[in-house]
Amino acid sequence: MKKLMISFVIVIVIGICLYCYARLIEPNMLQKNHIVITIPEEVKELKIVFFTDTHFGKYYPQEKLTRLVDSINEQAPDFVIFGGDLIDNYGRDKEILNLDELSKGFSDIKATYGKIAVYGNHDYGGGAAPIYEKIMTKGGFTVLTDDELTFSNANLSITGYEDFLLGNVDSSRYELPDAPFRIVVTHEPDVVDDMRTTGSLLVLAGHSHGGQVTLPFLTKKILPRGAEKYIKGEYDLTNVIHGSDATMIVSQGIGMTIQPFRFLNPPEIVIVSLEHK
């Protein structure tokens, strides 16, 4: 009986420790994930900072934006790219959000060539559709919705896809023309299975939060539609987008949704160095 009681107390203590870690410690981390991507010789070597899924609001207060901006600027990036889901639920959280301060914070982000953003499903849902592009544009970001920007001085193109779940998706845009090097930004990573192109390609995606909570048997059940196949990390897409030299990076994101927990998926910004072989 004594051994049983000791075991019970140990289990309770471990449970409390795990709860505190997932609720109070890991969500407040901000790790920097450095990835090197090989690019053709004719494309300029550049540094990109990619971040996504801030979900500002009830579970991730916008006061944390200052630290995020400082972490991005420390990298002295050439491009800064945001993958969508700025606000978790605007209808629920609008009383605790300051939209002007959000725009001001994003305007403080510095990038040599430009700042790019796309829509996420939460930027349409929860009542955020009328305000998302205004916030980002005021913050100096260009919001792409099935659009492409070409930077001739760097010899690369950036394509930003409309949100797959709630946006007005033009599926013909998944077939891309040739380019010396293209970066594709999509909120939902699973759309790469529909993409067709050749040449060198880098896809940046989010949406999954890496599962947000990584636990056996549970994580697969809570993955959102559009991020059930590609969950987090770096993927070689050579056998997915045939005829291309393609890589995808799926970020774990910054904030949280549904529940205020993160476990084995700390918030991250991704620093991508485009380098010659």
GISUL-V998960 format. One record per run of one state. SS is the DSSP state (H for helix, E for strand, C for the rest). FROM is the first residue (numbers start at 1). LEN is the number of residues. If there is no record, write none. Layout:
SS,FROM,LEN  SS,FROM,LEN
This chain:
C,1,1  H,2,27  C,29,2  E,31,9  C,40,6  E,46,6  C,52,4  E,56,1  C,57,5  H,62,12  C,74,5  E,79,4  C,83,4  E,87,1  C,88,2  H,90,7  C,97,2  H,99,9  C,108,6  E,114,4  C,118,3  H,121,7  C,128,1  H,129,10  C,139,3  E,142,2  C,144,3  E,147,5  C,152,4  E,156,5  C,161,10  H,171,4  E,175,1  C,176,6  E,182,7  H,189,6  C,195,1  E,196,1  C,197,2  E,199,8  C,207,2  H,209,3  C,212,1  E,213,1  C,214,5  H,219,4  C,223,10  E,233,4  C,237,7  E,244,7  C,251,12  E,263,1  C,264,4  E,268,9  C,277,1
